[in-house]
């Protein structure tokens, strides 16, 4: 069995993404799985992966709103 540990940045990124997706789901009345697929389909996950460091310093309300705006601009309708 491989016992490698994640580096700090990867660990922080995973923590933030696993925190913000349920927040997004709750804000837009979705279950977590639907929120993940919505974010994946409309570019929200790409945005999260690219900009997580800046988003994690913001209030979760504004981070969720920024992610929503990215999805809306890519065709998301929620």
ChimeraX attribute file (.defattr): number of C-alpha atoms within 10 A of each C-alpha:
attribute: neighborCount
match mode: 1-to-1
recipient: residues
	/A:1	3
	/A:2	4
	/A:3	5
	/A:4	6
	/A:5	8
	/A:6	10
	/A:7	8
	/A:8	9
	/A:9	10
	/A:10	11
	/A:11	11
	/A:12	15
	/A:13	16
	/A:14	14
	/A:15	12
	/A:16	16
	/A:17	16
	/A:18	11
	/A:19	13
	/A:20	20
	/A:21	22
	/A:22	18
	/A:23	19
	/A:24	23
	/A:25	19
	/A:26	13
	/A:27	13
	/A:28	13
	/A:29	12
	/A:30	16
	/A:31	13
	/A:32	15
	/A:33	12
	/A:34	12
	/A:35	20
	/A:36	17
	/A:37	12
	/A:38	20
	/A:39	23
	/A:40	15
	/A:41	15
	/A:42	20
	/A:43	19
	/A:44	26
	/A:45	21
	/A:46	15
	/A:47	17
	/A:48	24
	/A:49	12
	/A:50	11
	/A:51	12
	/A:52	19
	/A:53	14
	/A:54	10
	/A:55	19
	/A:56	18
	/A:57	9
	/A:58	11
	/A:59	10
	/A:60	15
	/A:61	12
	/A:62	11
	/A:63	20
	/A:64	21
	/A:65	14
	/A:66	16
	/A:67	23
	/A:68	23
	/A:69	14
	/A:70	19
	/A:71	22
	/A:72	15
	/A:73	11
	/A:74	13
	/A:75	12
	/A:76	16
	/A:77	10
	/A:78	10
